[in-house]
Amino acid sequence: MTSSRPDQLAQLNVATLLHPIDDPRIAPFVELLDPVNAAADGTPGFVWRLVEDGTDDATGLRPAGADVIVNLSVWENQEALWEFAYRSGHLEAMRRRREWFARHVEAHLVLWWVPAGHRPSVTEALERLAHLRAHGPSPRAFTFASAHSAEEARSVTG
């Protein structure tokens, strides 16, 4: 049976800082935060992003380690997220990531489907990343290169 429930795409990515966030070597990244976040907020298909109380970003939250920053957001669909990630000013920040972040040896990005209106917790997001790292891509946790549809995810989770 096909569900008429709308689904949205959640994403988490983690990045290990090479230096503390207030280090001058990280300043160019910090300077990009506001414009990139504003661009995300204004992108068609953007739904929500995690922010720390009293700020406009989540760089002060460190649920994955003292030197690891997290980015957690929800999008209407994979195409909207792709457009923002790879066809906006965000791409320039990604191109410069080696200046600010360590190279990850395991997955640092995970995608998964959530019911419309659901705002995933950081705990839920980190569990999805751990699942991807432990089991590889599946309808429960995947990447752009190994995408699964919302229907596939529903068939697995019910």
DRENZA-35186 format. One line per 2 residues: number of its first residue (from 0); their letters; for each residue x, y, z of N, C-alpha, C, O. Coordinates in pm, whole numbers, padded with zeros to 5 digits. Layout:
NUM> A> X/Y/Z/X/Y/Z/X/Y/Z/X/Y/Z  ...
//
This chain:
0> MT> 00084/-00117/00000/00000/00000/00000/00089/00124/00000/00186/00131/00075  00056/00222/-00082/00134/00344/-00092/00079/00447/00005/-00041/00471/00010
2> SS> 00167/00507/00081/00128/00609/00177/00122/00744/00109/00202/00773/00020  00026/00827/00149/00019/00962/00096/00093/01061/00186/00092/01182/00162
4> RP> 00158/01007/00289/00232/01092/00383/00344/01165/00310/00425/01102/00242  00349/01298/00323/00462/01368/00262/00588/01344/00343/00585/01334/00466
6> DQ> 00697/01336/00274/00826/01316/00339/00918/01430/00300/00903/01491/00195  01014/01456/00387/01116/01556/00360/01252/01492/00387/01262/01391/00457
8> LA> 01355/01552/00331/01489/01497/00341/01567/01566/00452/01584/01688/00450  01615/01488/00546/01703/01539/00651/01847/01512/00611/01877/01414/00543
10> QL> 01935/01601/00654/02078/01581/00627/02157/01624/00749/02124/01721/00817  02261/01548/00774/02360/01583/00876/02496/01575/00811/02526/01478/00740
12> NV> 02580/01676/00834/02720/01660/00801/02801/01710/00918/02762/01802/00989  02913/01646/00936/03004/01678/01046/03139/01714/00987/03178/01665/00881
14> AT> 03210/01802/01057/03342/01845/01011/03432/01866/01133/03393/01929/01231  03552/01811/01125/03648/01823/01233/03738/01943/01207/03814/01946/01110
16> LL> 03728/02042/01295/03808/02164/01281/03957/02135/01294/03999/02055/01378  04037/02200/01212/04182/02191/01224/04234/02279/01337/04342/02255/01391
18> HP> 04156/02382/01372/04193/02477/01476/04065/02518/01550/03956/02496/01497  04075/02576/01668/03955/02623/01738/03877/02724/01653/03935/02795/01571
20> ID> 03747/02728/01673/03659/02813/01592/03697/02960/01600/03668/03036/01507  03760/03003/01710/03798/03144/01724/03942/03171/01678/03992/03282/01694
22> DP> 04008/03071/01623/04144/03086/01571/04138/03169/01442/04048/03149/01360  04231/03261/01422/04231/03343/01299/04235/03260/01170/04186/03305/01067
24> RI> 04292/03141/01176/04297/03056/01056/04160/03003/01017/04141/02960/00903  04064/03007/01109/03928/02961/01082/03836/03079/01048/03723/03061/01005
26> AP> 03887/03201/01068/03807/03322/01047/03740/03328/00908/03624/03368/00900  03808/03289/00800/03739/03294/00670/03615/03204/00667/03515/03238/00603
28> FV> 03621/03090/00733/03503/03003/00741/03393/03071/00822/03278/03075/00779  03428/03124/00937/03330/03191/01024/03264/03306/00949/03143/03329/00964
30> EL> 03342/03380/00869/03287/03492/00791/03187/03446/00686/03100/03523/00646  03198/03321/00642/03104/03268/00543/02975/03216/00605/02876/03196/00535
32> LD> 02975/03194/00736/02857/03134/00800/02729/03212/00775/02631/03155/00728  02728/03340/00806/02604/03418/00790/02555/03421/00646/02438/03394/00622
34> PV> 02641/03454/00548/02589/03456/00412/02545/03318/00360/02446/03308/00288  02618/03214/00396/02579/03081/00349/02450/03037/00417/02362/02980/00352
36> NA> 02437/03062/00547/02313/03027/00616/02195/03107/00561/02086/03053/00545  02216/03235/00533/02108/03317/00475/02069/03263/00338/01951/03261/00303
38> AA> 02168/03221/00260/02138/03163/00130/02056/03035/00145/01960/03013/00071  02095/02951/00240/02018/02828/00264/01875/02862/00302/01780/02806/00247
40> DG> 01860/02954/00396/01727/02991/00444/01638/03041/00330/01516/03023/00333  01698/03104/00230/01621/03159/00118/01610/03068/-00002/01549/03105/-00102
42> TP> 01668/02950/00004/01666/02858/-00109/01530/02789/-00119/01480/02738/-00019  01471/02786/-00239/01346/02710/-00255/01367/02565/-00211/01463/02500/-00252
44> GF> 01277/02516/-00129/01287/02379/-00081/01349/02366/00056/01343/02259/00117  01409/02474/00108/01464/02471/00243/01349/02469/00343/01249/02540/00325
46> VW> 01363/02388/00449/01258/02376/00550/01306/02425/00686/01239/02507/00749  01422/02377/00733/01466/02403/00870/01613/02370/00882/01666/02286/00810
48> RL> 01681/02439/00977/01818/02402/01013/01837/02420/01162/01774/02505/01225  01925/02341/01216/01959/02346/01358/02038/02473/01386/02132/02506/01315
50> VE> 01998/02544/01493/02075/02657/01542/02085/02646/01693/01996/02592/01759  02192/02697/01746/02211/02702/01891/02130/02818/01946/02122/02924/01883
52> DG> 02069/02799/02061/01991/02906/02124/02071/03035/02130/02187/03035/02173  02010/03143/02089/02074/03274/02096/02171/03305/01983/02235/03409/01984
54> TD> 02182/03214/01885/02272/03237/01771/02197/03208/01642/02079/03172/01644  02267/03224/01531/02207/03193/01401/02276/03074/01335/02258/03050/01216
56> DA> 02355/03000/01413/02420/02880/01358/02436/02777/01470/02395/02799/01584  02496/02665/01435/02512/02556/01532/02658/02527/01564/02689/02420/01616
58> TG> 02747/02621/01534/02890/02591/01553/02929/02576/01699/03032/02516/01728  02850/02629/01790/02882/02614/01932/02839/02480/01990/02883/02442/02098
60> LR> 02753/02410/01919/02710/02277/01964/02818/02177/01926/02867/02179/01813  02855/02090/02016/02961/01993/01988/02922/01853/02032/02994/01792/02111
62> PA> 02810/01801/01984/02764/01669/02027/02848/01553/01975/02836/01441/02024  02934/01579/01877/03015/01472/01818/03161/01482/01857/03244/01409/01803
64> GA> 03195/01573/01948/03332/01590/01991/03368/01736/02000/03307/01820/01934  03466/01767/02080/03503/01907/02108/03549/01982/01983/03532/02104/01976
66> DV> 03606/01912/01886/03656/01978/01766/03570/01951/01642/03613/01979/01530  03450/01896/01662/03363/01858/01551/03239/01949/01550/03165/01956/01648
68> IV> 03218/02018/01437/03096/02096/01423/02995/02016/01342/03032/01931/01261  02867/02045/01366/02760/01971/01297/02672/02069/01220/02656/02184/01260
70> NL> 02617/02020/01112/02520/02093/01033/02404/01997/01011/02422/01891/00950  02287/02033/01059/02168/01948/01051/02056/02031/00990/02027/02140/01040
72> SV> 01993/01981/00884/01886/02056/00820/01785/01962/00758/01808/01842/00745  01671/02020/00720/01563/01946/00653/01525/02022/00527/01518/02145/00526
74> WE> 01502/01947/00421/01471/02003/00288/01346/01934/00233/01314/01822/00273  01278/02000/00142/01158/01941/00083/01190/01815/00004/01110/01722/00001
76> NQ> 01307/01812/-00058/01345/01696/-00139/01495/01700/-00165/01563/01797/-00131  01544/01595/-00226/01687/01584/-00252/01733/01687/-00354/01844/01739/-00343
78> EA> 01651/01718/-00451/01689/01814/-00553/01714/01952/-00493/01809/02020/-00532  01630/01994/-00399/01648/02125/-00335/01781/02130/-00260/01855/02228/-00271
80> LW> 01811/02026/-00185/01938/02022/-00113/02055/02022/-00209/02153/02094/-00188  02047/01943/-00313/02155/01937/-00414/02179/02075/-00476/02293/02119/-00489
82> EF> 02071/02142/-00515/02084/02274/-00575/02158/02370/-00481/02246/02443/-00524  02121/02368/-00354/02188/02456/-00259/02335/02415/-00242/02424/02500/-00249
84> AY> 02359/02287/-00219/02494/02240/-00187/02591/02260/-00303/02707/02294/-00280  02545/02238/-00426/02637/02234/-00539/02616/02341/-00645/02692/02347/-00742
86> RS> 02514/02425/-00628/02489/02528/-00730/02464/02665/-00667/02388/02746/-00721  02527/02691/-00553/02512/02819/-00485/02646/02861/-00427/02747/02795/-00452
88> GH> 02648/02968/-00351/02770/03013/-00286/02825/02911/-00187/02941/02919/-00147  02743/02815/-00148/02788/02708/-00059/02902/02629/-00122/02991/02581/-00052
90> LE> 02898/02616/-00252/03001/02538/-00322/03140/02597/-00299/03237/02522/-00283  03152/02729/-00297/03282/02791/-00274/03335/02755/-00136/03454/02728/-00120
92> AM> 03247/02754/-00036/03289/02713/00099/03334/02567/00098/03434/02533/00161  03262/02482/00027/03302/02340/00020/03438/02325/-00048/03519/02241/-00008
94> RR> 03463/02404/-00148/03592/02395/-00218/03709/02431/-00127/03821/02385/-00148  03682/02514/-00026/03789/02559/00064/03793/02477/00193/03871/02511/00282
96> RR> 03715/02374/00206/03702/02301/00333/03834/02246/00387/03849/02234/00508  03928/02212/00301/04057/02157/00348/04139/02262/00424/04230/02226/00499
98> EW> 04108/02391/00405/04176/02496/00481/04135/02493/00628/04211/02535/00715  04015/02444/00656/03956/02456/00789/03928/02323/00859/03923/02316/00981
100> FA> 03909/02216/00779/03864/02089/00835/03956/01974/00796/04015/01973/00687  03967/01877/00887/04044/01756/00859/03970/01670/00757/03847/01672/00748
102> RH> 04047/01597/00680/03987/01503/00583/03927/01387/00662/03992/01328/00748  03803/01355/00631/03738/01244/00701/03772/01112/00634/03774/01102/00511
104> VE> 03799/01011/00715/03828/00879/00661/03703/00793/00655/03703/00688/00591  03597/00838/00721/03469/00767/00713/03361/00868/00677/03386/00988/00671
106> AH> 03241/00818/00652/03132/00904/00608/03115/01024/00703/03119/01009/00825  03096/01140/00643/03073/01262/00722/02938/01328/00687/02900/01428/00746
108> LV> 02868/01271/00591/02738/01320/00548/02641/01204/00544/02674/01095/00497  02520/01227/00596/02416/01126/00589/02284/01194/00555/02255/01304/00603
110> LW> 02205/01128/00473/02072/01172/00436/01971/01067/00480/02003/00948/00482  01851/01109/00514/01743/01016/00545/01610/01090/00535/01605/01212/00547
112> WV> 01505/01014/00514/01371/01070/00499/01302/01080/00634/01312/00992/00719  01230/01193/00653/01152/01215/00774/01012/01259/00732/00994/01314/00623
114> PA> 00911/01235/00819/00777/01286/00788/00779/01440/00786/00851/01502/00864  00702/01498/00697/00693/01644/00692/00657/01696/00831/00568/01643/00898
116> GH> 00727/01801/00874/00704/01859/01004/00795/01807/01113/00807/01869/01219  00859/01693/01089/00951/01637/01190/01083/01713/01187/01139/01737/01080
118> RP> 01132/01749/01303/01263/01813/01316/01353/01715/01390/01339/01697/01510  01446/01653/01318/01530/01551/01381/01618/01610/01490/01667/01722/01480
120> SV> 01637/01532/01595/01728/01571/01701/01871/01540/01657/01893/01463/01564  01966/01601/01724/02106/01571/01697/02134/01424/01728/02211/01360/01656
122> TE> 02073/01372/01833/02092/01231/01867/02045/01141/01753/02115/01048/01713  01926/01169/01700/01874/01092/01586/01968/01103/01467/01997/01002/01402
124> AL> 02016/01223/01438/02104/01244/01324/02236/01168/01339/02284/01107/01244  02294/01173/01458/02420/01102/01481/02400/00951/01473/02490/00879/01431
126> ER> 02282/00903/01513/02252/00760/01500/02246/00721/01352/02294/00614/01315  02188/00807/01269/02182/00777/01125/02323/00774/01066/02354/00688/00983
128> LA> 02407/00867/01107/02545/00867/01058/02618/00741/01104/02691/00680/01026  02599/00702/01229/02662/00580/01279/02612/00458/01202/02689/00367/01174
130> HL> 02484/00456/01169/02426/00344/01093/02491/00338/00954/02529/00230/00907  02503/00452/00888/02568/00456/00757/02711/00407/00766/02755/00327/00683
132> RA> 02784/00453/00866/02923/00411/00881/02934/00261/00909/03026/00196/00860  02844/00207/00987/02852/00065/01025/02800/-00029/00917/02853/-00139/00901
134> HG> 02696/00013/00843/02627/-00080/00752/02629/-00038/00607/02583/-00113/00521  02681/00079/00577/02678/00127/00440/02542/00185/00406/02450/00183/00488
136> PS> 02529/00237/00284/02405/00302/00244/02286/00205/00242/02298/00089/00202  02173/00257/00285/02048/00182/00285/01935/00283/00286/01961/00403/00299
138> PR> 01810/00241/00273/01700/00336/00281/01695/00411/00415/01634/00517/00425  01758/00355/00517/01760/00418/00650/01862/00531/00661/01841/00626/00736
140> AF> 01972/00522/00586/02081/00620/00594/02161/00609/00464/02215/00503/00432  02168/00720/00391/02232/00712/00259/02304/00843/00228/02310/00934/00311
142> TF> 02358/00851/00108/02431/00969/00062/02374/01012/-00073/02286/00945/-00127  02422/01123/-00126/02379/01164/-00260/02411/01055/-00361/02331/01027/-00450
144> AS> 02528/00994/-00349/02572/00893/-00445/02498/00761/-00431/02500/00679/-00522  02431/00741/-00319/02362/00613/-00294/02219/00640/-00248/02171/00576/-00154
146> AH> 02153/00733/-00313/02021/00779/-00268/01915/00670/-00273/01918/00579/-00356  01822/00683/-00181/01703/00597/-00176/01581/00687/-00170/01587/00798/-00118
148> SA> 01471/00638/-00222/01348/00717/-00223/01278/00711/-00087/01305/00624/-00005  01188/00806/-00068/01107/00806/00054/01023/00678/00061/01000/00624/00169
150> EE> 00977/00632/-00053/00898/00507/-00056/00980/00389/-00008/00931/00305/00067  01105/00382/-00051/01192/00275/-00002/01213/00284/00148/01211/00183/00218
152> AR> 01231/00405/00198/01250/00422/00342/01125/00380/00419/01134/00315/00522  01007/00418/00368/00882/00378/00435/00864/00228/00435/00811/00171/00531
154> SV> 00907/00161/00328/00888/00017/00321/00977/-00055/00423/00946/-00167/00465  01086/00008/00463/01177/-00050/00560/01131/-00019/00703/01137/-00104/00791
156> TG> 01086/00105/00724/01050/00148/00859/00902/00133/00890/00863/00137/01006  00819/00116/00788/00677/00097/00810/00601/00217/00817/00479/00212/00836
//
